[in-house]
């Protein structure tokens, strides 16, 4: 099936100097069903999730990132680009999955003055998609939808290119969902076009990954959160991450037991924001503050004193354990976690202790902020890379879900502990760098009956 030629966009107007700013717009194509036998006789039909292309444009010229994969997608994308009334200079392809570049011929026919580029490693990885075997597979999966003419981008040897005087940086990511994937960074507007390094609420393709490559994928996410930037650019990213953390914390405290999934999602967002700010050598705060780990931060761990089991009579014992709650019982028996105010009298410790020492000790189990954040951000966040990194997380989560004798069917207490750590870290950032213009207003104290930490006594016999 050939794409219709339509009107060719040939007018070229070039900006003589750098424009004041760039803008960005995102084109989203809906998911598409594949032809083939279902692997299971239930659930959704086989298919690809929605896919995006990103247009970065100045006063005169534009750059497109990724080119779609079918004729219909390519033609719709070309028409959408033309609506912006800009000269398409460059089409950049982020990685070697054919749904990101099979549509190139449609775009180059419509915009013959544009160049299509990708890194040499990406171009090399694409060669498999031009073999008869893969082409036949694509045409069988999407009959009548794949362009007749398939063209590769040209290998681009440099690390940057420009758009109206603004630098666009290529970030080599190694293997994420595909080998030799890349992202594109535009410092002047704080934009990262992540490619398939980042998925937005759709199924991650992990069929070609291994435990080691998934570790690199997580490291790639951290690199995107804090690329190699100037101090000014790092400060801009810090403001963005602080806003993300604040919004996620507010969403967590606004959720209640009638919609535990909302609390779960917010808790994972909190943990992922903390991870970007604190964890690994590329962490944003470590780049901004060389002495970050030695600085002081508010820390109020929940420590329940261990009570030895008591023998009441021969063979009969009492065991006392702590159950941290900090909840509010509101009208209609709705439950929310209680948000404690950050006050000057909270003890302070070095950041390394805040990160590594127990922030919760129930008497039966303990866990640190590091284990909570990585457990939520990596394990419950979908990156099941290696369970050995979270030795206490599963047990602590199960115990923390005990709630008046019932198990909450969600992340529960681990999310609350992450939210507490997030409030402490946010206060640290404000004390160190000052308030931002877009500060998120904190959730107010909920009306209802406030229930603090509790202890329970279990009787058993041996």
N, C-alpha and C positions, 0 to 999 in steps of 0.2 A: 504494500500500500504506500503510495507516494503522498507526501504533504502537498497541498496546493501552494503554488508559488505566491499568489497574492501580490500586493504592491511591495516592491523592493525599497528599503529605506537607504537612500544613497546620499542624502544631504549631509555634509560634514561641516560643522562649525567648531572651531577649537578655541578654548579660552586662552588668551595670551599670558595671563598670570594666574596665580592661585586664587580660587574663589574663596569667599569668606568662610563658607561652611559647606558640608556635604549633608545630604539627606539619604534616607533609606526607606525602602518599601519591600514587603515580602509577599510573594505569590504562592498560594497553597493550592495544590491539586488534590482532589479527594482520593481516597483509597480506591484500588482497582482489584477486581476479582481475577484470579488465575483459573485457567482450565486445568483440571486434573482430579484425580481421585482423592477424596478426603482421607487423611490418615486415621480419622476416627469417625464413626457414624453419627456424630453429634457436634454441636458447636457451630461456629461461623465457617463460611466457605473459605477455601484457600485464597489468599490475596496479599497485596502489598498495602502497607499503611499509607496515609497521606504523605506527600512529599512537598518540599518547598524549594523555591529559587529566590535569591535575594538581589534586588537592584539597588546599587549605591550610585547616587547621581549628584552632580553639581549643577552649576548654572547652565552648562552646555552639554557636557559629556556624561557617560554612564559606564559602569562596570556591572556585569551580571555574574553571580556566583551560582554555578550548577545549572544544567540545561534540560532537566526532565528526561523522560525515557520513551514516550510514545508520540505518535503523530498528533493525536488530539491535544495532548499536554503541550507539545512544542508549539502548535499553532495558537493555542490559547495564550501561552506565555508570550509569544511574539506580538500578538495583538495588544496584550497588556503593556508590554515594554513600549510599543509605539504610542500609547496613550500619554506617556510621560514626555514626549516631544524632546527627547535627548538623543545625541549621537552615541550609539553603542560602540565603545572603543574596544572593550575586552570582555571575553567570556572566560571565567576562571573555573576550572573543575577541581573539586576538593579531593576526590578519591575515585577508585576504580570500579565501583558498582555501576552496572550498565543503566540502572534507572536514573542515574545522574548525568549521563552524557550521550545516550543513544539519540536524544532529541537534537543534538548539535547541528545536524544537516538542515533541519527545519529552520533553525535560527540563522545559520550562515547564509541560507538562501534568501531569507528576509532582510538580513543585515550584512551584505557582502563586504562592507568595510571593516567589520569587526575581526579581531584575531581571537582564536581560542587557544588557551594555554593551560598547562598543568606542570607539576614538577616532573623531572625526568623519571623518578621512581614511580610516580603515579602513572605516567604514560606507559612505562614498562609493564606495570601490573595490569593495565588495561588490555594488553595484547591478547590475553585469553578470551576476552569478550568479543574479539573479532575473528575467532576461530570458527569454522563451520559447526562444530559441536555446540558451542554456547549460543551461536546465532539461531540454530535450529531449536534449541531449548527455549530461547526467549520467544520465538515466533509460535512455538507450540503452547506456551503458557499464556501468551497474549495474542491470539490469532487476529490478523488483520490490523494490528495496532502498532507494530514495530516499523519504523521507516525502512524503505527499500535501500536507501543509501545511508551507510553508516560511516562516519568520519571520526578520526581521533583528534584530540587537541595537539598542539605543537609543544615539545618539551621546552620548558622555561628554566634557565639555569640560575637565575638570580633569586635573592631572598625577598626583594621588594619590587613593586612597580608603583606608578603614580596615577592619580586621577585629579586633573586640574590643580596640580601642584601639591596634592595631599598624598602622603605616603600610605601604601597598603602593604602590610607585612605578612609573608607566608610563614605559618607556624607548622613545622614538621612534627607530626605526632606519633610516628611509628604505627604499630598495629593497634587498632581499636576494634571496630566491627569489621575492618578490612585491613589488609597490609598497606603500609606506607600512606596512611591517610593524612590529611592536612586540614588546617583551619586558616581563616584570613582575619587579620587584625587591622583596624583602622584607628590609630591613636587619636587623631584629631577630633573624632566624635565618640570615642570610647566604645566602638562597635567591635564585636567579635562574631563573625559568621563561622559557626563551629563545624559545619558539615555534619557527618554522622558520628562525630565524637559525642554530641549531645542529642538525646531523644526527648521529645516533648510529649509526655503522656501517651506514648504508643509503645508497641512491642519492640524491645531491643533485639537486634539480630546478633545472636551469640553462637550461631552454628559453627563458625570458623574460629572460635576463641578457645583458649586454654586457661588454666588458673594463672599462669605467668602473664599471658597477654592481657588478662582482665586486670591484673595489678598495674600494668602499663596504662591501661585505659583509665583507671582511676587517677593515676599520676597525670595523665593528659588533661583530665578535668581540672586538677589543681593548677596545671600550667595555664589553662585558659582563665582561671580565676585571678591569677597574678602573673601575667607574662613579663618579659624583660622590659621594664618601664623606668622612666624617670621618676623622681620623687613626687613631682606634681601629678603625673599620671597615676602613680600608686595611691596618692591621696584621693583622687577622683574615684578609683576603684574601691577604696576603703569606704567612702560615703555610700557607694552603691551596695556594698555588702552589709554595711550597718543597717541601711534601709531594708534590705532583704531580711535580715535577722529580726528587726523590729516588727515587720509585717507578719512574719511567721509566728513570732511569739504572741502577738495580739490574736492571730487566728487560733492559736492553740488555746489560749485562755478564754476565748469566746465560744469554743466548742463545748458541747456537753454530752452526756451519756445517750441522748436521743440520736446523735449522729457521730458515733465513735470514729468513723472513717475520716471525718474532717479533722478531728484531733490527731489521728495517726499521720495524715498527710502533712499537717502543720509541724508536728514533732520531727518528722524526717527533714523538712525544710530547715528547721532550727539547727538540727545536727549538721546538716550539710553546709550551712553558712558558717558555723563554728569551725568545722574542719578546714574550710578554705582559709579562715583567718588565722588558725593556730597550728594545724597539723602539717608536718613535713618541712623540709628546709625551704621549700618554695612558698610557704605560708605568707600571706600578705603582711601580717603584723611583724613577722621576723624580718621581712625585707625593709620595712619602715623603721624598725627599732632594733638595732644590733644587740642591745641588752634586754630584749623583750622578756626572756625567761627569768631574769633577775628582778624585774619590776614587780610591784606589789598590787594585788587584786583582792577584792572582797571575796571571802570564802566562809560559808557557814554550813559545814557538812552535817548531814543528818546521822548522828551516831547514837545508837541505842546501846547502853552499857550491857555487856554480856552478863546474864544472870545464870549461875550454875544450876543445872537440873537438881531439883529437890526430891529426895525420897520421902514420901509421905508415910508409907508403911512398907513392910517387906514386899518388894516386887512392884510397888506402885510409885510412879514418879510424876512430877509436874515440870513442864518445860515452858519457859517464858521467852517470847520472841517479839521483836518490834515490827509493827506494820505502819510504815509511813503513809499518811493520807493527805492531810492539808487539802480538804475539799470543802465545798459549800453546798449545802442542801437548800435548794431554792423551791419556789412554788411548783406544784404538780410533780413533786419528787424528782425534779431534774437535778443533776449533779454536775458541778464544774470544779476544776482544780483551782485552788486559792492562790492568788498572786501576791507574794509578800513584797512590801515596799523595801527599796534599797535605802538603808539608813547609814549615817556616818559611823555608828557604833559597831557595825559588822567587822569582825576581825579580818586582818589582811595577811596574806602569805605571798611568797614569790610565785610567779605564774607557773613555774615548773612543778611546784607542790600542788597548786590548784588543779593542774592537769593530771598529775600522776597519783596523788594520794587519795584514799577512799573519800568519796563525797556522800556515800550512803553505807552505813553498817547496821544491819538489822539484828545483829547478834548471831544470825545463822549464815549470813552471807554479806560480802562487801563488794563494792564496785567503785571505780574511779570515774572522773569526768571523761578521761580518755576512752575508757572502755564503753561508757554510755554513748558518747558521740560517734565513735567508729562503729559500734554495734548498730546504732540507728541509721547512720549515714550510709554505711556499706552494706550490712546484712539486711536489715529491714528496708533499706533504700533500694534493694534489688541487685546489688553487686555482691553475689555470694562467692567471694574469691577464696576465702580460707577461714574455716571456722576456728582454727587454732588461735587466731588473733583476739578472740572474745571469750576467754575461758569462763568468766563469771557472768557473761551477759544473759545467757538463756536462763540460768537458775535465778538470777536477780529479777529478770522480767517476770518469770512465773510467780515469784513470791510477791513482787510489787503489784501484780494484778489481783491479789486477794483483796476483796472489797466487801466488808461486812458479810463475810462467808461466801461470797460469790466471785467467780472469775470474770473479769472484764474481758470481752472478746476483742481486745485491741492492745496496742502497745502500752497504754496505761501509764504506770508510774515511771517507766524509763523516759517517756516523753516529758513528764513533769520535771524530772531531774535535769534533763537537757534544757528545758525552758528556764529553770533556775540558773543554770550555768550561763545561758544566753543573756539573761538580765545582768549577771555579774560582769560578763565580758563587755556588754554594751555600755555599762557604767564606766568600765575601765577606758574604753575608747573615748567616751565623752570627756572624762577627766584629763586624758592625755592630749586630745586633739581639739576639744571644744565641740559645741553643738553644731549640727548641720542645719541648713535652711529647710530641708524637707523632713525634719524629725517626725516620726510617727507618734501620735499621742497614745500613751500607754492605756491599756484596758483598766477601767476603774474597778474598785472593789465591788464584787457581786453582793447583792442583797440576799440574805438567807442565814442559815445556821452554819457557822464555821466549825469544822471538825479538824482538830490537829492530829499529830502523830499519836498512835495508840500502841499498846502492847496487848498481846493475847497470851493466855496460858493454856497449854494443851496438856491433858492428863493421859498418861499411858502406863502400861504395865509390861513387865518383862518376865 
